[in-house]
Amino acid sequence: MANSAQARKRARQNEKQRAHNTSLRSTLRTAVKRVRQAIKAGDKAAAQVVFQESVSVLDRIADKKIIHKNKASRHKSRLSAQIKAIPASA
């Protein structure tokens, strides 16, 4: 338990920041899930559109250091490869 006023304030700030970071992490996971669902549906064009939106989310969250930049790059690379593997609609 925090004993000083500054420690109590710091504990309040940490809790508020943790809640915000959790929200951002949830946004990230949702964005990745949307891309995976589009890939599973097999629609390459729709998957690419959703992927572009997700790239923006990934980069924004990586810039805020919620996740490491390499993790964001890894997600983008793997999702991109999965989209490229979708056969072109004939």
C-alpha positions in Angstrom: 0.0 0.0 0.0 1.3 3.5 -0.9 2.3 5.5 2.1 3.1 8.9 0.8 0.9 11.3 -1.2 3.1 11.0 -4.2 3.1 7.2 -4.1 -0.7 7.2 -3.9 -0.9 9.6 -6.9 1.6 7.4 -8.8 -0.6 4.3 -8.1 -3.7 6.2 -9.4 -1.8 7.2 -12.6 -0.4 3.7 -13.1 -3.9 2.2 -12.9 -5.3 4.7 -15.3 -2.5 4.1 -17.8 -2.8 0.4 -17.5 -6.5 0.6 -18.4 -5.7 2.7 -21.4 -3.0 0.4 -22.6 -5.3 -2.6 -22.2 -7.9 -0.8 -24.4 -5.3 -0.2 -27.1 -4.1 -3.8 -26.9 -7.7 -4.9 -27.4 -8.0 -2.7 -30.4 -4.9 -4.2 -31.9 -6.2 -7.8 -31.4 -9.5 -6.9 -32.9 -7.8 -5.4 -36.0 -5.7 -8.6 -36.5 -8.8 -10.8 -36.0 -10.7 -8.8 -38.7 -7.9 -9.5 -41.2 -7.8 -13.2 -40.3 -11.5 -13.4 -40.8 -11.2 -11.8 -44.2 -8.5 -14.2 -45.1 -10.5 -17.2 -44.0 -13.5 -15.9 -46.2 -11.1 -16.1 -49.2 -11.8 -12.7 -50.6 -8.4 -11.3 -51.5 -9.6 -7.7 -52.3 -11.5 -7.4 -49.0 -8.7 -8.8 -47.1 -6.3 -6.3 -48.5 -8.6 -3.4 -47.6 -8.9 -4.6 -44.0 -5.2 -5.3 -43.9 -4.4 -1.7 -44.8 -6.6 -0.5 -41.9 -4.9 -2.9 -39.6 -1.4 -1.8 -40.6 -2.4 1.7 -39.4 -3.5 0.4 -36.1 -0.4 -1.8 -35.6 1.9 1.1 -36.4 0.1 3.5 -34.2 0.2 1.1 -31.2 3.8 0.2 -31.8 4.7 3.9 -31.9 3.1 4.3 -28.4 5.3 1.3 -27.3 2.3 -0.7 -26.3 3.9 -3.5 -28.3 7.4 -3.7 -29.6 7.9 -2.5 -33.2 9.3 -5.9 -34.2 6.1 -7.6 -33.1 4.1 -5.2 -35.2 6.4 -5.9 -38.2 6.0 -9.6 -37.6 2.2 -9.4 -37.5 2.2 -7.3 -40.7 4.6 -9.7 -42.5 2.7 -12.8 -41.6 -0.7 -11.4 -42.5 0.6 -10.0 -45.8 2.0 -13.4 -46.7 -1.4 -15.1 -45.9 -3.2 -12.6 -48.1 -0.7 -13.2 -50.9 -1.4 -16.9 -50.6 -5.1 -16.5 -51.3 -5.8 -17.7 -54.8 -6.8 -14.9 -57.2 -10.6 -14.9 -58.0 -11.2 -16.1 -61.5 
